[in-house]
Amino acid sequence: MTAIQIYNLDKTSTQDSTSEQVLAQLAQIESELFVHDAWSAAQINSLLAQPFNHIIYATDELNQRLVGYCFYSHIFEDAEILKIGTCRDYQKQGIASQLLTAMAQMCQATGAERVLLEVREDNHAAIAFYQKHGFEQIAVRKNYYDNHDMTKTHALIMQRKLNTKLNAK
């Protein structure tokens, strides 16, 4: 497992050079992971303009490279994962698990009772990952995602109650 450090992207300083570099790195990882629907640095920055949206990110302790992130919102008792990703060459090393656990712990400490997310029904690896972390399907949004061949894919709505153990089973 890669040793990582997890940071919050500070909303009050998104105009400083370090935060701009982080935003650029986040956008770069997005473009590598989500070719057709990646969020740009400007979109990520706009996300942070809302007081209920948050970003945590992980860096490899050895070389200080940004290697993963979690974009999420937290409103009252609900937290929602908007996006979570890990650089391709750092996948399967527990980084997304560490980010998910850190996000859930922070949200639970500030009053969240559950974490929600939506995932494409054909994204079997992500579904298995979330199930490993205690998420269960609670609903389906039919024909939610547009595919590039003009078809549609359903979104599964998944939930994890935070009154249970926070780490993966």
N, C-alpha and C positions, 0 to 999 in steps of 0.2 A: 504494500500500500504506500502510495506517495505521501510524504509528510507535507501538509498544507497549512496555510494560515487563512482564516476567513475574516473578511473586512466588510463593513457597511460602506456603501457609497454615500458620502455626506451630502445631503440635499443643499446645504447652505453654501457649499463651495464648488458647485458643478461648473463654475466658470474659471476656476484656477487651472493651471497647466497640468497638474497631476490628475485631477478629475477628468479633464479633457482627454488625457492619454488613456485613462481607464475606459471612458466612453468609447473611444476609438477601438480599443482592444476588444471590448464587449461586442461592438458592431462587427468587427472582423470575425470573431468566433461565430456570431449569428450567421454571417454570410457563408461560412464554411459548413455549418450544420443545417441551416434552413435555406437552401439555395433559392427557392421560389417565394418564400415569405419571411425573409430575414428582416429584422428591425434595424434601421439605421441609427447612427449616433444621435441624430436629431430626434428621432422617435423615442429613443431610450431616455434622452434628456427630458422630453415632454412628459414621459411617464412619471418622472420624478417630480414634476411640477405639482402633481396632486399630492396632498398631504398623507393620503392613505396608501400610496404606492411606495415600495421599497426595493432596494437591490442589495444583495450580498454577493460577494465574489470571493473566489479562492485563488491563492497564488501558491505555486510550488516553492517551498521554503528554500530549496537548494539554489534555484536560479531566479527566483522572484518573478517568474512568468505567470501571467494571469491564465488560469487553466479551467475555470468553471464559474458559473453564476446561477443565481436564482432571482428572478423578478417576481414579486408578489405584492398583493394588496392585503390590507388588514383593516376591516371596518367592523366595529363592535365585536360581536362574538365569532365572526367569520374571517378566516384568512383564505386567500385563494392564490394558488401558484399560477402565475401567468406564463412563465417560461422557465425552464431549467435546462442547462446544457453544460457539457464538458468537452474540451478540445478532443478531437479524435484520437490523438496520440496519448491521451491521459484517460481514456475511457476504460471501464472495467477495473478501476483501481480504488473504488470506494469514494470518489470525490463527490459525485452527485448525492450519495447517501449522507455524507457529512454535511453537505449544504442543506439538504432536506431536513435533517435532524436539527441543525442549528436554527433554521428558519422556524420550525415547529416549536422549538424551545423558546425562542424570542417571542413568538406570537402568543404562546400559552402564558408566558410570564406577564404579558400585557392584556390578558383577558380573552384571548381566542379560545373557543370551545371546540372548533373543528377547522379542518383544512379541506378546501374544495379544489378541484381541478377539472379540466376537460381534456380528453385525449382522443385522437383519431381511433376509431374502432379497428383499423388495420395496423396500428402501431403496437404489435404484440410484445416487443421488447419493453416498451414504456409501460404497458399495462402490467406486465409481470413485475417490473421494478416497483411500481406503485403498490401492487398487491403484497409484495414482500415487505413493504413498509406499512402495512395495515390498512390500506385504502380499499374500499368496497364500492362497486358500482351502485349508484342510486337512481340514475335516470339516463335517458338517451335523447339527444337532440338530433332528430332525423334530418338527413341531407344538409348538415351544418357546414361541412368543409367543401370548398370548390376544388376539384381536381383539374389538372392541366389538360385532360382529355375531355373536358366539359361534363364529366359525371360528378356525382356528389358522394361524400362519405359521411356517415353518422359520427357524431361526437358522443363519447361516453362521459357522463358526469360521475366523478368519483369523490368519495368523502372519507376522511379519517377523523374520528373523534379524538380529541386531545386529552381525554381523561384516562387514556390508556398509556402504556409504556411508549416512549418516544423513539426508541431505536428499532431497527429492522429485526424481524423475528429470526 
